[in-house]
Amino acid sequence: MINNKPLTKPLSTPHLDLSNRFVMAPLTRQRAGDGLAPNALNALYYGQRSTAGLIISEASQISPRGLGYSNTPGIYNRKQIEGWRLVTDAVHEKGGKIFCQLWHVGRHSHPFLQEGGALPVAPSAVAEPGFIITPRGKVETVVPHSLTVEEIQETISDYRSAALNAVEAGFDGVEIHAANGYLIDQFLNDNSNLRTDDYGRTVANKCRLALEVTKAITEAIGSSRVGIRLSPSGTNFGIRNENPVEIFEYLVKELNAFDLAYIHLIEPRIESLNDLPRYLKILTPHFRPLIKTTLITSAGYNFESAEKAVVEGHADLVAFGKMYISNPDLAERYVLDAPLTPYDESTFYGGGAAGYTDYPFFK
């Protein structure tokens, strides 16, 4: 795949050595096997896409409490570690690199998904607006249990253990999922975090969990194996922020101290921000000067816009999501100017091989 196209250029940093600028974005597919462990079908799926410079796995819950969807894989027990080893072996056998995305959904869950019918947990006892899909169908969300300080420390320990499990499973590193309205993001936002203790009220306090999780993981497995994903303009699941730029500028500057492998930013859907002028509508030009490590950008990119982001220096790597679902050989198709296979959205979540491992290769 050697040519002079911008996205085919290798990336070599003190932490990463990647063959190209393509990143396969984390994509929830809800096809984990028994015990929420990956299986041979999952290994085939990831192995097919191993020509990406870097694969970021689908989000994987760090504990049973972190579960928010049916059939999503975990990274907290022996069976799951062994299942993920099938995946990492398949990727590495084809020369690929893969990080595991570590996940806790926080309040985006329901007693129908929790062990013993327990309440989901969150920064504060504030229900997520709307409905949630459970094994018993679509139901209204519930008021979550507000984490105690002791429970926050237990959660941080769960993140640390999950990172160690990921390394044991053969992952090249981990990505802390601090975006999209899930637990860490709930601490960062105003209407989901009403705490008055050291984890609320001020900018620094709202960022505390993200930074303490990062500290615990980097101390456990080394900073070169750790990235983090952020959505500074995200409004998923009803979260809102009065000062999003201030919060995320502070967080990014503090994260620089950890010398992470990368920071991964999700560009917003512009239509979701039409009534929110305080939110940034384009993230990478704003945050690039503040980020001292590799920057991955994602969400809504095509080849042309991805090339522009890399050539203009706004990002080092570009993550593609839906395009990788239906084009396992996406990087090769880019080189060959080959047509792209359209995806079938009805097969995104759950099921078997159909719409998962049966998409064709161009060559």
N, C-alpha and C positions, 0 to 999 in steps of 0.2 A: 504494500500500500504506500509506496514511496512516490510522491510527486510534490508539486509546489503549492498545493491547495492549503489554505490556512489551517483547516481543521485536521489535516493529516500530520502536522508537525509534532514531533515528540515533545514532551514536557519533562524536564529534569530539574528537580529542586532538592534541597537537603532532605526532604521527606518523601517525595514522590518521584517515581521513574516510570512514566507512562508513554505508551507507543503512539498515542494520538490525543486529540483534544475532545474526543467524544466521551461523554459520561452517560451511562444508562441510569436514569433517575429511579429512585425508589418507587415501586409500583405495587400497591396492594392488589393481590389477585385471589385471595381466599381459597387456596388450594392446598393447605397443609394437611398432612395425614393424621393418623391416630396419635393422640397425645399432643396435638398441635406441633408435630415434628415434620420437617421437610422429608421428602421421599424421592424415589428415583425419577418421577415425573418432573419434580421441581429441579432436580439436578440437570436433566436434559434441557429444560427451558433456559436455565442460566448458562449452561455450557454452549448452547446455540448462539448466545449473544456475547461471547467472550472476546470478540475482536474490538469491543469498546475499550478505550484507554482505561476506563475504570467503570466497574459495575457497583452501584450502591443497592444493596438488597432491599426487598420489601421491608416495611417496618415490622419489627419483631419485639413483642412485649417482653419486658424485663422481669415480669412477675405475673402470677395469676391476676392480681389486682389491676394490672395494666391493660387487661383485655377489653376491647370495645367492639369487636366484630367477630362473627363466626369464622372459624377455619383460618385464622391468621397464625403464623408460626411464632413460637416463643424461643427464648434463648436463656432459659433459667433452669433446665434440668438435663439429666444425662441423655435421655432419648432425643431431645432436641439438639444437643451438641452433636450427637452421632448423625442425626439427619442432616444437619448443616455441613458436616464433613463430606457427605456425598456431593453437596453443591460446590463447596470450595475445591474439592479434588477435580470435579468436572471442569471448572473454570481454569484452574492452574494447569491442567493437562493440555489445554489449548493456548497457554501463554497469557491468560488474562489476569486481571487484578480485581479483587472484590472486597468491599467494606460492608459491614453489617450495620443497618440502621437500628439504633436502640430506641424503644418506644414505650411510653406510658400514656394512655389516653386521658387520664384524669377523669373529669366529670362526664366525658363523652362515652358513657357506658350505662348499664342498667342492672338492677338485681338479677334479671334473667341471664345475664352474662357473667355474673360474679359468683365465686364459690360461696355456697351456703346462702345464696340470695342476699348477700351483703350490699350495702349502698356503695356506689362508686365514690371515689375520693377526689378532692379538689382543694384549691387554696381556701375557698370560702363556701359556705352553704348557700350557693346561688345556682339555681337550675339553668342548664343550657336551654335556650328557647327551642320550641318545636318538638319534633319526634325523632325516634331512633329505631333502627332496624335490629331486632333481636331474634333468637331462635323461635320465638313465639309470634313473630310478625312485627308490624310497625306499632309502636306504643309511644305514649308521651314520656318525655324525659322526667327524671326525678330530681329532687333536691339532694345534692351529694353531701357526704360527710366531710367536714372541714378538717384537714390534716392537723394533728397536733405537732408541735416542734419535734417531739420524739419520733413520730411517724414520718416526718420529713427526713430525719436522719436515717431511718430505716430504708426509705425510698432511695436516698443517695447511696446507701450500701448496696441496694438491689442493682442500681446502675453499675456500680463498680464490679459486682459479681458477674453481671451480664457481659461486661467488657472482657473480663478474664475468660469467661466461657467462649466468647467469640474468637478470641485468640487460640484457645484450645481447639476450637472447631476448624481452624485453618484460615480464618479471615485475615486479610492483610491489614485490617484496621476496623474502626467503628465510626459511625456518624451518630452524634447525639441529635435526636429529633426534638428540636426546640421550636417547632413551627406549627402552622395549620390548626391552631386552636386546641392543641393537646396540652398535657399537664404543665410542662415548663412554660409554654406560651400563655397558659391561663394565669400563671404567676406574673407574667410581664404586662398583662393588660388590666385596665382599670375596673371594668364592670364585672370581671371574674375574680378579681383579687381585692377584697374589702378588708384585708387583715390590718390590724393595728400594732402588730409585733414587729420583730426584725425581718420579717418576710413581706411586709406591706408598707403602705403609706408613701415612701420616698422612692425615687428612681433607683438608688443603690439597693434598697431593700427588695424591690420587685425583681431586680436582676440577681439577687443572692443565690436562689436555687440553681439557676443556669450556671453560675460561676462555681458553686460548690460541687455540682455534678461534674463539671469539666475538670476541676482540681482533682477530685477523687479518681476519675478515669485516667487522666494523664499520669498521675502518680502510680497507678496500677500497671499500665501497659506502655507508657511513654508517649510523649506529645506527637511524635512522628506518625503514630497510628491512630490519631484522633482528629476528626472533623466535626463540624456542627452545622446544622441547617436552621435558618432563621427566615421568618416571613414578616419583615417590618411593616408591610402594608396589608397584612392579612386580616380578614374579617370572618374567618371560618367559624361556624357554629355560634355566631352571635357575639364574638368578642369585639370589644371596642377600646380605643385608647385615646385619651385627650392629648397626650404628648408623645406620639409614636416616634418622631424623629429624635427627640431628646433621649428617650428610653434606649433606642437601639444604637444611637451614637455612643452612649455611655457603655453599653454592653460590648460593642465591637472593640472599643478602645481597651476595655478591661481584658477581653479575650486575647488581644495581642500579646499580653504578658505570658501566655501559655505556649506560644510558638507552635500553634496547631498545624496539622498537615494542610487544612483548608478551612475556609468559611464558605458555606453554600447558601446563596440568597434566592428566594422565590419571588419572581416578579409578580405583581398583582394583576388581577383581571380588572382592567380599567373601568368596566361598567359597574363593578361593585364599589367603586370609589367616587362615583359622580356626585354624591351628596356629602363627601368627606374630604374637604379641601386641605385639611391638615396632614393628610397622608401623602406620601410620595408616590407618584404614578410610575416613575422609572427609578429603580433602585441603584443599579450598578454604577452609573456615573457619579452618584452622590457618595456612595460608600467606598468606592475603589481607593480614593486617597487615604482613607482611614484604616484600611485593611492591610496589614503588613505581611500577610501570607498569601498563598494561592486562593483565588476567588473562583468559585463555580457559580454560574448563573443558570437559572432554569425557568421554565413555564412559558409556553407559547412560541418557542423559537422554531424557525425553519432554517434551512441551510444558509440562506442569504443573510438573515439577521444574526445568525450565530457567527458567521464569518466577520460581520461588521463588529460585533462585540469583541472578538479576539483581536482583529487587526487594529481597532482603535484603542485597545488596551483596557477596556472596561472590565474584561474578564479573562481568565486564563483557560478555563474549561467551560463547556456548555453541556448541560444535561438535557437529554431528550426523553420524553415519557411515552406517550401514545405511539409515536413513530417507531419506538423499539418494540412495542407489543406486536406489531404486524410486519416488522422488517428486522429479523434477527441479524441480518448482515447489513445493517444501516450504514456503517462506516464504508463498507465496500461499495455500496450503491452510490454513496457520495462521490467516491473516486471515479466511478465509471459513468457518472451522470445517468444512472439507471432509474427507471420509474419506480415509484414507491407503491407498495401494496396497501390498500386501504384497510383500516381496522374494523372489526365487528364489535361495536360497543355492547351488544347483548351478551357477549362472552367475557367481559372484563372480570366479573366477580363470580367466583365459584365455578363448579363444573370439573371437567377433566381435560383431555388433550385438545378438544375442539376449541379453536380460538386461543390456544396457549402454546402448544408445541408443533402445530401443524401448518404454520405459515411458511410459504415457500422461500427458498433462497434464490437469488437472481442467477447465480452460477452453481 
